[in-house]
Amino acid sequence: MNRYLLLLAIIVDLIIGDPRWYPHPVVIIGRGIERLEKFLRKLFSKQSERVAGIILSLIMIISTYLITQKLIDLAYYINYYLGLVSEVWILTTTIAIKGLAQAGKSIYQPLINDNLELARKRLDWIVGRDTDKLTVAEVTRGTIETVAENTSDGIIAPLFYGVVGGAPLAMAYKAINTLDSMLGYKNEEYQYFGWAAASIDDLANWIPARITGLLFVIAALFTGDSWKGAIDIMIRDANKHPSPNAGFPEAAVAGALGIQLGGVNYYQGRESFRAYLGDAKVEFQPQQIRQTIQLMYWDVGAFIVCYSFVLMIV
């Protein structure tokens, strides 16, 4: 892969994001997962669900990588510039800088306009928890947690794999991420069938999540937030999170803003407590959503600077 295509993909995403008029590759991957799941559940017994889940995960990840590589090869075979455009387009679809910022702002705006009901509905689009009874503070917390975690899953992780293995590996990561979002539930239906999807996702995000947390520390230097708080809370609290990875970006943001993330959430009416991350030095305010989005942008900026430096010396 041309080493500068990744930077171009970031620029394209910042400008246009994910237009709704074309079929997103993740949607296609999701449909493939649904169909293969139905087929494998019929083929394997209840006692063999873990094996079926492993087979599904491997088929989707490997096929996504190979198909992406073949499409790029075909584009280059037809025309060199078509190949470049196809790589940039594929890389752009794996990252969601503009989309994540828009999601956060779409909740922030109704909050500052005293439209809590609309803010709850929009938060419900991007989280799994119940949102219909959340307070302004709880909606703010849920939005901050989502933006922080997805800075890793939706931006830094695909960029990391784009650096390591180009567009095919970045797209394979999106397959891993989609598998986890669709199958990685710890309930009766997916406890065994989704085991492989969840485990592979945890492994794939181990390095990117920690990179994201460190980049948030650097980002806090530029936003005027507490970089020392970011690193202290990340070291102290990141491993308290039930996810082996999500705690790093979330704890870093909590420390940078002087807030306390985590606490009680409800899922289909059932109470679930998540360990606290950070210290409640200030109360939740909608403005902190904008601060988190700003931190996200600077997190990406820090990644670009680090990557550009590597390009200069390699």
TALINHU-V765454 format. One record per residue. RES is the residue in three letters. SS is DSSP state (alpha for helix, beta for strand, coil for the rest). OMEGA is omega in radians with two decimals (999 if undefined). BURIAL is + if it has 9 or more other C-alpha atoms within 8 Angstrom, else -. Layout:
res | ss | omega | burial
RES | SS | OMEGA | BURIAL
RES | SS | OMEGA | BURIAL
This chain:
res | ss | omega | burial
MET | coil | 2.99 | -
ASN | coil | -2.99 | -
ARG | coil | -3.09 | -
TYR | coil | -3.13 | -
LEU | alpha | 3.13 | +
LEU | alpha | 3.11 | +
LEU | alpha | 3.12 | -
LEU | alpha | 3.12 | +
ALA | alpha | 3.10 | +
ILE | alpha | 3.13 | +
ILE | alpha | 3.14 | -
VAL | alpha | 3.14 | +
ASP | alpha | 3.13 | +
LEU | alpha | -3.09 | +
ILE | alpha | -3.01 | -
ILE | alpha | -3.13 | -
GLY | coil | 3.13 | +
ASP | coil | 3.12 | +
PRO | coil | -3.09 | -
ARG | coil | -3.03 | -
TRP | coil | 3.09 | -
TYR | coil | -3.10 | -
PRO | coil | -3.12 | -
HIS | coil | 3.14 | -
PRO | alpha | -3.14 | -
VAL | alpha | 3.08 | +
VAL | alpha | 3.11 | -
ILE | alpha | 3.10 | +
ILE | alpha | -3.14 | +
GLY | alpha | 3.11 | +
ARG | alpha | 3.08 | -
GLY | alpha | 3.12 | +
ILE | alpha | -3.13 | +
GLU | alpha | -3.10 | -
ARG | alpha | -3.14 | -
LEU | alpha | 3.09 | +
GLU | alpha | 3.14 | +
LYS | alpha | -3.13 | -
PHE | alpha | -3.08 | -
LEU | alpha | 3.10 | +
ARG | alpha | 3.08 | +
LYS | alpha | -3.05 | -
LEU | alpha | -3.08 | -
PHE | coil | 3.12 | +
SER | coil | 3.12 | -
LYS | alpha | -3.11 | -
GLN | alpha | -3.10 | -
SER | alpha | -3.07 | -
GLU | alpha | -3.12 | +
ARG | alpha | 3.10 | +
VAL | alpha | 3.13 | -
ALA | alpha | 3.12 | +
GLY | alpha | 3.09 | +
ILE | alpha | -3.13 | +
ILE | alpha | -3.13 | -
LEU | alpha | -3.10 | +
SER | alpha | -3.11 | +
LEU | alpha | 3.13 | -
ILE | alpha | -3.08 | -
MET | alpha | -3.10 | +
ILE | alpha | -3.10 | +
ILE | alpha | -3.12 | +
SER | alpha | 3.10 | -
THR | alpha | 3.12 | +
TYR | alpha | -3.06 | +
LEU | alpha | -3.14 | +
ILE | alpha | 3.12 | -
THR | alpha | 3.14 | +
GLN | alpha | -3.13 | +
LYS | alpha | 3.12 | -
LEU | alpha | 3.11 | -
ILE | alpha | 3.11 | +
ASP | alpha | 3.14 | +
LEU | alpha | 3.14 | +
ALA | alpha | 3.11 | +
TYR | alpha | 3.13 | +
TYR | alpha | 3.14 | -
ILE | alpha | -3.11 | -
ASN | coil | -3.09 | -
TYR | alpha | -3.10 | +
TYR | alpha | 3.04 | -
LEU | alpha | 3.08 | +
GLY | alpha | 3.12 | +
LEU | alpha | -3.14 | +
VAL | alpha | -3.12 | -
SER | alpha | 3.11 | +
GLU | alpha | 3.13 | +
VAL | alpha | -3.14 | +
TRP | alpha | -3.13 | +
ILE | alpha | 3.12 | +
LEU | alpha | -3.14 | +
THR | alpha | -3.12 | +
THR | alpha | -3.13 | +
THR | alpha | -3.11 | +
ILE | coil | -3.03 | +
ALA | coil | -3.13 | +
ILE | alpha | -3.12 | +
LYS | alpha | -3.12 | +
GLY | alpha | -3.14 | +
LEU | alpha | 3.10 | +
ALA | alpha | 3.13 | +
GLN | alpha | 3.12 | -
ALA | alpha | 3.12 | +
GLY | alpha | -3.13 | +
LYS | alpha | -3.13 | +
SER | alpha | 3.07 | +
ILE | alpha | 3.13 | +
TYR | alpha | -3.07 | +
GLN | alpha | 3.10 | +
PRO | alpha | 3.10 | +
LEU | alpha | -3.12 | +
ILE | alpha | 3.08 | -
ASN | coil | 3.10 | -
ASP | coil | 3.09 | -
ASN | coil | -3.07 | +
LEU | alpha | -3.11 | +
GLU | alpha | 3.12 | -
LEU | alpha | 3.11 | +
ALA | alpha | 3.09 | +
ARG | alpha | -3.12 | +
LYS | alpha | -3.12 | +
ARG | alpha | 3.05 | +
LEU | alpha | -3.13 | +
ASP | alpha | 3.12 | +
TRP | coil | -2.98 | -
ILE | coil | 3.11 | -
VAL | coil | 3.12 | -
GLY | coil | -3.09 | -
ARG | coil | 3.04 | +
ASP | coil | -3.08 | +
THR | coil | -2.97 | +
ASP | coil | -3.12 | -
LYS | coil | -3.07 | -
LEU | coil | 3.04 | +
THR | coil | 3.08 | -
VAL | alpha | -3.14 | +
ALA | alpha | -3.11 | +
GLU | alpha | 3.06 | -
VAL | alpha | 3.10 | +
THR | alpha | 3.13 | +
ARG | alpha | -3.12 | +
GLY | alpha | 3.13 | +
THR | alpha | 3.13 | +
ILE | alpha | 3.13 | +
GLU | alpha | -3.11 | +
THR | alpha | 3.12 | +
VAL | alpha | -3.14 | +
ALA | alpha | -3.11 | +
GLU | alpha | -3.09 | +
ASN | alpha | 2.97 | +
THR | alpha | 3.07 | +
SER | alpha | -3.04 | +
ASP | alpha | -3.00 | +
GLY | alpha | -3.10 | +
ILE | alpha | -3.02 | +
ILE | alpha | -3.14 | +
ALA | alpha | 3.10 | +
PRO | alpha | 3.06 | +
LEU | alpha | 3.11 | +
PHE | alpha | -3.12 | +
TYR | alpha | 3.01 | +
GLY | alpha | 3.08 | +
VAL | alpha | -3.06 | +
VAL | alpha | -3.01 | -
GLY | alpha | 3.08 | +
GLY | alpha | -3.07 | +
ALA | alpha | 3.14 | +
PRO | alpha | -3.13 | +
LEU | alpha | 3.08 | +
ALA | alpha | 3.13 | +
MET | alpha | 3.07 | +
ALA | alpha | 3.07 | +
TYR | alpha | 3.12 | +
LYS | alpha | 3.05 | +
ALA | alpha | 3.10 | +
ILE | alpha | -3.13 | +
ASN | alpha | 3.13 | +
THR | alpha | 3.07 | +
LEU | alpha | -3.13 | +
ASP | alpha | -3.11 | +
SER | alpha | -3.11 | -
MET | alpha | -3.03 | -
LEU | alpha | -2.98 | +
GLY | coil | -3.14 | +
TYR | coil | 3.12 | +
LYS | coil | 3.08 | -
ASN | coil | -3.05 | -
GLU | coil | -3.08 | -
GLU | coil | -3.02 | -
TYR | coil | -3.11 | +
GLN | coil | -3.14 | +
TYR | coil | -3.11 | +
PHE | coil | -3.10 | +
GLY | coil | -3.09 | +
TRP | alpha | -3.10 | +
ALA | alpha | -3.13 | +
ALA | alpha | -3.12 | +
ALA | alpha | -3.10 | +
SER | alpha | 3.13 | -
ILE | alpha | 3.11 | +
ASP | alpha | 3.10 | +
ASP | alpha | -3.13 | +
LEU | alpha | -3.10 | -
ALA | alpha | -3.08 | +
ASN | alpha | -3.05 | +
TRP | alpha | -3.13 | +
ILE | alpha | -3.12 | -
PRO | alpha | -3.12 | +
ALA | alpha | -3.13 | +
ARG | alpha | 3.03 | +
ILE | alpha | -3.14 | +
THR | alpha | 3.12 | +
GLY | alpha | 3.12 | +
LEU | alpha | 3.11 | +
LEU | alpha | 3.06 | +
PHE | alpha | 3.07 | +
VAL | alpha | 3.10 | +
ILE | alpha | -3.14 | +
ALA | alpha | -3.12 | +
ALA | alpha | 3.08 | +
LEU | alpha | -3.06 | +
PHE | alpha | -3.13 | -
THR | alpha | -3.11 | +
GLY | coil | 3.07 | -
ASP | coil | -3.03 | +
SER | coil | 3.09 | +
TRP | alpha | 3.13 | +
LYS | alpha | 3.08 | +
GLY | alpha | -3.14 | +
ALA | alpha | -3.09 | +
ILE | alpha | 3.14 | +
ASP | alpha | -3.11 | +
ILE | alpha | 3.10 | +
MET | alpha | 3.13 | +
ILE | alpha | -3.06 | -
ARG | alpha | -2.91 | -
ASP | alpha | -3.01 | +
ALA | alpha | -3.08 | +
ASN | alpha | 3.07 | +
LYS | alpha | -3.11 | +
HIS | coil | 3.12 | +
PRO | coil | 3.04 | -
SER | coil | 3.11 | -
PRO | coil | -3.05 | +
ASN | coil | -3.02 | +
ALA | alpha | -3.11 | +
GLY | alpha | -3.06 | +
PHE | alpha | 3.08 | +
PRO | alpha | -3.11 | +
GLU | alpha | 3.14 | +
ALA | alpha | 3.13 | +
ALA | alpha | 3.12 | +
VAL | alpha | 3.11 | +
ALA | alpha | 3.14 | +
GLY | alpha | -3.13 | +
ALA | alpha | -3.07 | +
LEU | alpha | -3.13 | +
GLY | coil | -3.13 | +
ILE | coil | 3.14 | +
GLN | coil | 3.09 | +
LEU | beta | -3.09 | +
GLY | beta | -3.12 | +
GLY | beta | -3.04 | -
VAL | beta | 2.98 | -
ASN | beta | 3.09 | +
TYR | beta | 3.12 | +
TYR | beta | -3.07 | +
GLN | coil | 3.08 | -
GLY | coil | -3.12 | -
ARG | beta | -3.11 | -
GLU | beta | 3.11 | -
SER | beta | -3.13 | -
PHE | beta | 3.08 | -
ARG | beta | -3.08 | +
ALA | beta | 3.13 | +
TYR | beta | 3.06 | +
LEU | beta | 3.11 | +
GLY | coil | 3.13 | +
ASP | coil | -3.10 | +
ALA | coil | 3.12 | -
LYS | coil | 3.07 | -
VAL | coil | 3.10 | -
GLU | coil | 3.12 | -
PHE | coil | 3.07 | +
GLN | coil | 3.14 | +
PRO | coil | -3.13 | +
GLN | alpha | -3.14 | -
GLN | alpha | 3.04 | +
ILE | alpha | 3.10 | +
ARG | alpha | 3.11 | +
GLN | alpha | 3.13 | -
THR | alpha | 3.09 | +
ILE | alpha | 3.10 | +
GLN | alpha | 3.07 | +
LEU | alpha | 3.12 | +
MET | alpha | 3.13 | +
TYR | alpha | 3.14 | +
TRP | alpha | 3.05 | +
ASP | alpha | 3.09 | +
VAL | alpha | 3.11 | +
GLY | alpha | 3.11 | -
ALA | alpha | 3.09 | +
PHE | alpha | -3.13 | +
ILE | alpha | 3.14 | +
VAL | alpha | 3.14 | -
CYS | alpha | -3.14 | -
TYR | alpha | 3.13 | -
SER | alpha | 3.10 | -
PHE | alpha | 3.11 | -
VAL | alpha | 3.14 | -
LEU | alpha | -3.10 | -
MET | alpha | -3.03 | -
ILE | alpha | -3.12 | -
VAL | coil | 999 | -
